[in-house]
Amino acid sequence: MAQMIRCISPVDGSVYAERPALGDSDVQKVVSRARKGQRDWARRSLAERIALVQDGIRRLGEADAEAVPELAWMMGRPVRYGGEFRGVNERSTYMAGIAEAVLKPTVVEAGEVFERRLVREPLGVGFVIAPWNYPYMTAINSVVPALIAGNAVIIKPSSQTPLVGERLERAFREAGVPGEVFQNAYLSHETTLGMISARSVDFVNFTGSVGAGRLIEGAAAGTFLPVGLELGGKDGAYVRADADLDGAVAGLMDAAMYNSGQSCCGIERIYVAEALFDEFVAKSVELVSGYVLGSPLDEETSIGPMAHRRFADVARKHISEAVADGARGLVDPALFAADDGKSAYLAPQILVDVNHSMTVMVEETFGPVVGIMPVKDDGEAIRLINDSVYGLTASIWTSDADAAAALGSELEVGTVFMNRADYVDPGLCWSGCKNTGKGGTLSEIGYYNVTRPKSYHLKKG
């Protein structure tokens, strides 16, 4: 009997969707179809590939009304926030728009005797292992440039959001992308690692936990398989004394609590200039205390359940351990009746009197929890932000752009924000350092990571 991939809904604990995982022989057929389809796909003109992919994205957006409640059931995001298609469209449109310029051959010489040029060719069959927290947008980061560049793609959706792969597959097929070129595959962890260790595919892009990233990199060891990994984060923010206080409170609380804190680039720790600390904390507590925790299907809900009870339990543990070590939680859990301490529904929390000896300030919590510390100056803030095994983004709140750039040069992260956070700019490379992983998606660099350089040195006569 085939292993079942099951989505347990955080809304009520029921089985929302289940699909049989593919066996080894079925996986081989999927890969074989992808290889055959990729060769024909790569022979099509770039303009045709761009048009078909863009039409697929358009069709995906047309299903927004169905996909929004579906996401709420699968991973708990409130329906009031809509789907991910605004971000999907923004990223897809940008990547389609730069494709011709990025992928065109570089002519080094075009003389009577020698012709020399550098081209970029697709790697072949890509394997995109998508996460559940932003399942459409994160997948699109890799899928769109890979398809446009002439690759075939096999996508493995998360077991928490299994229907995402089906919607993507349907949209691309309806647009005219050949079925062999984009395939959705339900796979067990063992089968996934087996595909990688056997080098059944030509590149892997994975977004998920550090632990899973290590397993994937271990499976790829010795295969020379290109592997892109976007892993954990513990993103920090610094509020300088010259910051717009109200803007910082609104922006950072949203970045910490949106999607129940389940964002790889969400803010999990904040360092505030001593002069602003008390007021920043007070305003933040007032804002967060007004949130409505409840069913994501209710339009009044501003914060839904976490995607699974076990994720909520990790956050609860981080909070309780911090409080036991002297931290104070300033948001009254009694304001949030849906949090019974046993389900995926977790009340948001702001912690003070925290320090870096506490797990909640150094390990990824991935929940609606943020620790806030006062700092004396820029140097202390930079030291604390860098005191992390992760390095995805950092956010600086200040009225001085030159100061933000100078401080940014000291930060060990992939993206530095000024006066915003928790945003992915398609014109910039989405990347990280340290335990956050390696590789990069979006921007022109996103195309470099799904293609390989090929040189032509032609002597005439």
Phi, psi and omega in degrees: 000137182290144174293140182261136173265116187242138172256115174268116184290132175287347181295312184219007178080007180277164173279110185275325180205149175211144181218147178286138176285146179288141173277175184301317182293323178292322178297318179299323178293319179299314181295317180298317178297320180297318181294318179294315181292327183296321182298315179291322180298317181294335180283343178290158180291153177301319181300320180292318179297317179300314182298318181291319179294317179296324178293324176299318178294321178299316180294325176299317179296330179294341180266014185305316183299328178277323187286330183298305177295331177299315177297321179301316179293322186281317185227002167094002181288130181301141182294338182298339182269358179073193181267200182255012193283339173296313178292321177300314181295318180300312183290317182295316181297318180295313183295323176294323183291332181263355189301313184298316181292321183285322187267355181291149180297146173263114181271115179274322180208139176223067184258184180288332182258314184242142169235123181230130179210156179242126179238165175243126181248149178297149179288331179133253181251119179263150180237109182255117180256105191268151177270178182259342190284321171225072193294328179279307186297318182292320178297318182299327179310323181261320188296312185297307179296327179296313180293315181299323181286351177107011177273158163267155183227133168250125180251134172250106178285159175295149176295341178281334180229059189292335185281349179298316180298322179295319180294319178296315180299317181295316182297316181291322179293319179296332179282344180108004172290126183305142183302330181287339188277330174227117183231136174269136182223126174270120189226145171284166178299320182296317179294320178302310181294326178295321177299321182288313182294332178275358186049050177288340181240176185252345171198156182232134169237121184235136171236124182170208187282161177297318181300315178293324177299319178297319179297319180294315179295325176295319179296327182276352184303129178084353180268345185061024179285127175295126182232121174258130185232119169247108192250221188289169176210154173218060194293136183250156177230149177235124177256107181284165182296337181264015183283155168287105189299311182296321178295321180293318179299309182298314183292318185281327176293322175297317181293333180274328190251339183301144182061031184055034178074009186265065178226134182297331179251019175292157180274124181246350179208140185229135178243123188240136176306137186309322183295335182254353192303305186299316181291321178300313181297314182300314180294323180294317179297318179299317181295309185292327179295342179270000178295158177245113178266125180181196181301132179293348179276351180269126182298339180279343183289128177255343176219120184265187178290159169289166190294337181203150180302323183295331176290319177296324180293326176297314179297319178300319180295317179299319180294310184296322179293320179295316180297320178296334180265009173115355178287159176238130174270125187261349178264125184286113180300338181294344177287348188235086186297335183293340180275102179261004179080002185232353186242191178280352179278118184232127177293141177292153182215141173243126182248136171236177187057038179258164176205176187279008170274351183264138180304323184296344180256354184231335180253149181297121177270319177057046179209180183280061185223133177220138175259141183233130180234145172278148176227152183282323187200181180303317184299318179293320180297315180296319180299318182288320177298320180285347180281068185204148175278355181252163180199066179266291179224165170218151185234126179245129181248113187198161174265003185246101183295324179297319178295319179299318180294320180294317177294322180301326180294343180266350186271138182265074183216170178274330180222134175251125176255148168239123177059030168197172180198169173054053178218142177248115181268115184295341178280351180244150180290131176266108188207169178212182179222178183055222185286359175286344172121204186209164182088190181190148177239170180065173185059187178295333180294330176300326176286324179299328184276356175241013177223169175231149178284143177222129185255143175239122178237100189249120176258123185267115177076000000 
